[in-house]
Amino acid sequence: MSRTVQCILLNEEKPGLDRPPYPGDLGRRIFEQVSQEAWRQWLAHQTMLINEYRLVPIEPKDRAFLEQEMEKFFFGDGSEPPQAFVPK
């Protein structure tokens, strides 16, 4: 039986992640409060941010930016796409 969480993003009971997807306190909070479905939504949003802002995830400043956006996406007011972004 898979574990479920009350997903903070989708506001419903959903299957949870198998393990923390990120290190530290943020990863623990995501593991405890974010569903698999919401995590997939973040991965798509993160990919868009990386592409639109031309981020290099191994660069410390880019990783810090992505971590801030992840925090906003799940636990804040949401992470916004760049102003010039036009979805397909």
JOCORSUL-V600632 format. One record per residue. D_LAST is the distance of its C-alpha to the last C-alpha in whole Angstrom. Layout:
# JOCORSUL-V600632
d_last->[D_LAST & D_LAST]
This chain:
# JOCORSUL-V600632
d_last->[37 & 34 & 34 & 32 & 31 & 31 & 27 & 27 & 23 & 23 & 27 & 28 & 30 & 28 & 29 & 29 & 29 & 31 & 32 & 31 & 28 & 29 & 32 & 34 & 34 & 31 & 30 & 33 & 32 & 28 & 30 & 33 & 30 & 26 & 26 & 24 & 21 & 21 & 21 & 18 & 16 & 17 & 17 & 13 & 13 & 16 & 14 & 11 & 15 & 16 & 14 & 13 & 17 & 18 & 20 & 23 & 24 & 27 & 28 & 30 & 28 & 25 & 26 & 27 & 24 & 22 & 25 & 25 & 22 & 22 & 25 & 24 & 21 & 24 & 27 & 26 & 24 & 20 & 18 & 16 & 13 & 14 & 15 & 13 & 10 & 6 & 4 & 0]
